[in-house]
Amino acid sequence: MTISEQQEAPGMGRRQFMNFLTFGTITGVALGALYPVVRYFVPPSAGGAGEGTTAKDELGKDINASEFLEEHPAGDRALTQGLEGDPTYVIVTDEEEIASYGLNAVCTHLGCVVPWNEGERKFICPCHGSQYDETGKVVRGPAPLSLALVHADVNEEDKIVFTPWKEKDFRTNKEPWWT
């Protein structure tokens, strides 16, 4: 077979090349525009598996346990950002330590954020009057359930870390409803 008898591979025509170039440009622009939207709706990872979520203050900064204890007296309950971004209370014990549990501040009735009322020593929902004791156990409805628990630990970097509570609820001695 001679060189003239060999068939050459058909080249890409001008129209195919322009279609390919146009499609590639439009795809690149669309992906570039979608990236910030996807980043907005997908929260950043809180770390590796099993490490939990670091508690954050109102500005989104990690909370150092030693600094937190300097600013909050014994018996204080301070609202932080916890698991999945939920408002979560960090509790300072009477021994001036971080309690081993935190409380998800979302009311189990209609989802309001429940503030701590220091005068009555209760969490009282401003929406419909549900009340929870110091440990988050429901004491007056219409809320049907106690506030959800999370583990609160201090890691080696002095950060407060929340992890899911999967054991029995120490307030009711029942399996947790929030898992």
Secondary structure, DSSP 4 states (H G I P E B T S, - for coil): --GGGSPPPPPPPHHHHHHHHHHHHHHHHHHHHHHHHHHHHSPPP-SSTTS-EE-B-TTSPBPBHHHHHHHS-TT-EEEEE-GGG-EEEEEB-TTSSB-SEEEE-B-TTT-PBPPEETTTTEEE-TTT--EE-TTS-EEESS--SPPPEEEEEE-TTSBEEEEE--S-BTTTTB--TT-
